[in-house]
Amino acid sequence: MKKVLIFGSGSIGNHMAFACRKIGMDVFITDISSKALNRMKNKIYPMRYKKWDKKIKIINYKEVFNFDTVYDLIIIGSPPETHLKLYFDCKNKLKFKKILIEKPISNFSNKLLKKFNNSMKNKMIFCGYNHSISLSFNYFKNHVLKYFKVYKTLEINWKEGWDGILGAHFWLKNEFDTYLGNIKRGGGALQEHSHGLHLMLVILKILKVDYKKLNFKSNVLFKKKRNIKYDMYSNISAVSKNSLINYESDLKTFPAQKNITIINDNYKAQWKCNYQSGKDCVNLFHKNKLKFTKIFKKTRSSEFENELKEILSVKNMRQHGKSLLNPLYAVDTIHLARKVLNGK
């Protein structure tokens, strides 16, 4: 049985623990907060999945680096500001085959990013942008984007208000009760909703657009509480060879809007995440007439199960380089967020 060690017993830690158990993994979990571990065992996990799984082993954080266990996978699901420090702690003190860092790879101002860049070579590191490997986006990428070698507009929206987010984090009073309401710690629209930025960079590479050469313009609206702030709304746009690229993210829209639209003279395509409960869809129009619609059923757990299966299936660095979960896109994603947020 493959062994996994999870750092963090908040929302993502619970999702990952449940998904790991569903695919038959031996789960160990730890957290710097014993209160958070107790909340996971007695409240979050039973509320989400009906009862606590007694096969999940809770490890005291003070002891976790003393074990000689070889883990098939380590998952870092702690707040973004701690991701890279934990990565280096794991790298130096634990034995493992692969490591998954939850998105974003770090908070935008993290001073360890350069060191992390230099440490990635020949390492089985992944980042948790699981929408990029979903069945629906995989179909969009492989069967729809071929119609858009030339395009006029590419629009990505990743908008979800606090009602939806805090509804899944019932133990929080408000956004300022966590890193989510602090851009310096990895919160705010651009970082919390960085799935959309990640997908934008993936698509641009497929379209052979060098996004590092684009002159992105941005508009950001902040919400502040004393000396803490986060971007409530962010817009990034650029022009490439007479084509418009536009990205919008916010923390106010309800119900959530998570979609991609691409248009040229003949075709219009849409990818819609959660367009209905438990469903994604892909639409393709030709000359303003619907050519086809594809519906993809999913569960919340299946999103994480697919992510885990993808990671576990990677056998060598060649396969790792082809996976959209490899950290290169993730690093570029946070660098783009840094360009927008620095000095704001």
N, C-alpha and C positions, 0 to 999 in steps of 0.2 A: 504494500500500500504506500502510495506516494505521500510524503510528509510536507506540510505547508505551515509556515510560521507567519502569523499576521500581527503587525504592529498597528494598534488603534482599534478601540472597541466602540467607536461612534457608528454613524449610519453606514459608511462604506465597509467597516469591519464586520458588521452584522451581515450585510449583503454577501460579502466574500466568504464568510464562514459558512453560511447556508449553501451557497453555490458549490463551495469545495466539498462539503459533505454530500451534496446531491450527486457529484461525479465520483464519489468514493475515496476522497482524500482523508488522510489522518491530520486533523486540524489542531494546531496549537495557537493560542492567542495571548497577547500581552498588551499592557497599556501603562503609561507612566502614572495614571490615576486609578487607584483601587476603587474609587467611587464609580468611575466610568465602567469598569469591569463588572461591578455588582449591578449597575443599571442595565448593562447588556444582558446579563444572565437572568435577572429577575423581572425586567420590564420590556426592553426593546425586542429581544429575540422571541420571547413568548407571545408578545402582541402581534408580531409580524408573521410568525411561523407556527403559532398555536402552542408550542411547548419548547422548553429548553432541551437541547440535544446534549445528553450526558457524555457523549463521546468526544465533545469538544473539551480540550484540556487548557485550563487557564494557568498561565505562568506569571509569577511575580516579576515585575520589570527589573528589580534589583538582581534577580538571579538569571535572567534570560541569556546573558552573555557568558555565563559560566558553563553552559552545556556544550557537549562535544558532538551533538547530533548533526548529521548531514541532512539538510533540508533540500528537497527537490525544488521548492519554490519559497521565496520570502516575499510577502506583500507588505508594502509600506502604505498604510491607510491613515496616517496621522495628519494633522493640519499641514498645509503646504510649506510653511516657514521651517518645519522640522524635517522635511523630506531628505534633503541632501546630507544633512548631518547624520541622520539615521542610516542613509545609504553607506556613508563612509564608516560608520560604526559597525555595520553588518559586514562590509567588505574586509575590515581589519580584524574582526573578533569572532565571526561566525563562519560556518562551512555551509555552502549552498551551491546549487547548480544554476539557478536562474533567480532574478529578482524583478518584481513588478512594483513600480512606483505609481501611486494614484495620480491623476491629473489635478492641477497643473504640475509639471515636473518640480516646480518650486515657486515660491513667491517671486515677483518680478525683480525685486531689489537684492536677491540673495547673493552674497559675496562668494559663495562656493560654486557658482555656475561655471566659471572658467576652469576651476579644478575638476569639476565633474566632466566637462567637455573633454579634458585631457585624459580622463580615466575610462572613457567609454569603449575604447578600442578593444576588440576581441572579448567583450563581456556580454553575457546574455542578460541585457537589461531591457525592460519593457516599460511602457507608460500606458495608463489605463484609459485611453481614448477608444472605448469599445464600440462607439457608434460607427467608427471607420471600418470595422470588420463585420458589421451587422449584415444579415442576409439582404436587407433592402438596399443599403448603400452599396454593397458588393454588386448587386444587380445594376444599380444606377451607374456605377463606375465602369462596369464591363460591357453593358449592353445599351446604354443610353448616351454616354458621353462621346461615343464614336460619331454621333450625328453633329457634333459641335467642334470640329477641328477649327472652324471659324465661328466666333460668337460675337454678339453685340453687347449683351449684359449678363453679368453673373451676380446674383443677389443671394446673400445668406442671412437668415434671421435666426437668432437664438435668444428668445425672449421668454422669461418666466419670472413672475412676481414672487414676493415673499410668502404669499398665501400658500402656494404650492410647496415651496422649499421648507418653510418652517412647519408646514403640516406634516412633513416627513421627519422633522426633528422636534418632536413634541416637548422635549425636555428643555428647549431654549425659550427664553422670554421674548427675545427679539433678535434682530440681526447683529446688534452690538454686543450680544451676550456670547459671541463666538468670533472666530477669525473671519467669518463670512462678511462682516460689516467693516472690514479694515483692509484697505488695499496693501498696506505694508506687510500684512501677514498672509496675503494670498487671496483675499476676498474681493468683492466687487464684481460687476458684470463681466468685464473682460477676462478675469481669471477664473471665477466660478463657472462661467458659461463658455470656457475656452474650447469645449467640444466644437463649437461652430468655427472658431478661428482655425483649429486643427484641420477640419474638413475643407475649409477654404484653401489652405496651403496644399493639401493633397490634390484637390481638383486643379489648382493652377499648375502644379507640376505635371499632371496628366496632359494638360493643354499646352505644355511646353512654354509656360510663362515663368521667367525667372523673378519670383516675387521679391528677392533680395534687392533687385534693381528698381522696383516700383517706388514711386514717390507717394506714399500714403498720406492723405490728409485726414485729420481726425477732429471730432467734436465730442466733448465729454461733459456730462452733467454730474456733479458730485452731491452727495448728501453728507452732512457733517454732524458730529456730536462731540462737542468740546474739541479736543485735538485729534480726533479719529475721523476718518472719512473713507468713503468708497464711491466708485462710479455707479450711479443709479442707471445711467444711460451712456452708451458709447457707440459712436459711428466711425467707421473707417472706410475710406474710399480711395480709388486710384484709377487712372486711365492707362491702358496698355494697348498700343496699336489700334487706337480708335474704339477700344472696347472698354466698357465701364464695369468696374468691380466694386461692389458695395456690401459692407458688412454692418449689421446692426445687432446690438445686444442690450438688454435692459433687465432690471429687477423690479418691474412694475406690471408687466403684461399678464392678464388673466382672462381666459385660460391661456396656457403657454402656447407659443408659436415657435416651432423649430423646423425650419424648412430651407430648401435650396431651390432657386429657379434660375434656369439658363435659357437664353433666347438667341436665335439668329434669324436670318431672313425666311427660313423655311420651317424651322422647328422651335418648339417650346417644351421644356422638360421641367418636371417638378419632383423633388424628393421631399416627402413629408414624414417627419418623425412623430409618432403618437398622434396621427391624424384622427384616430379613434382609440378608445381604450384597448390596449393590447394589440394595436395594429399600426404598421407603417404602410405607406403606399408610394408608388412611383407612377407618374403620368407622363405620357408623351403625346404632344399635339403636332400635327402636320398641316400646314396651311390653315391654322385655327380650328382644325377638326381633330377630335380625340382619336389618336391612333391606337392606344391601348392604356389600360390601367392594370397594375400588378399590386396585389395586396399581400402583405407579409405579417403573419400572426407571430406574436411573441409574448413572453411573460417577463416580469422584472427580473426574475431569477435567471431566465434563459440568456439575457443580455450578458450577465456575468459568467454563466457557464460557457457560452461561446468564446468569451475572452480567455478563460482559463484553458479551454481545449486548444485554442490557437497557440497559446504560449507553450503548453506541454507538447504540442506536435512539432515544434521547431527543434530540429536535430543538429543543425550546424550553423555557422555564421553566415553562410550564403542564404539560407532560408530566413535567418534573423534579419538580414538586410532588406529582404523583400516584404517583411511584415510591416504593416502600417502602425503596429504597436512599438516598433523600434524607437529609441529615444531621439533620433535626429529631428523628426517632425516636431516632437514635443519641445525640444530645446528651441527650435525656430519659432514655435508658437509663443513661448514665454518671452523670447527676444522681441517679437513684434509687440506684445503687450507692454514690454519695457519701453519701447520707443514712444508709445502713446502716453504712458503714465508718468514717465520721467519728467519732472519739472512741472507736473500738473498740480 
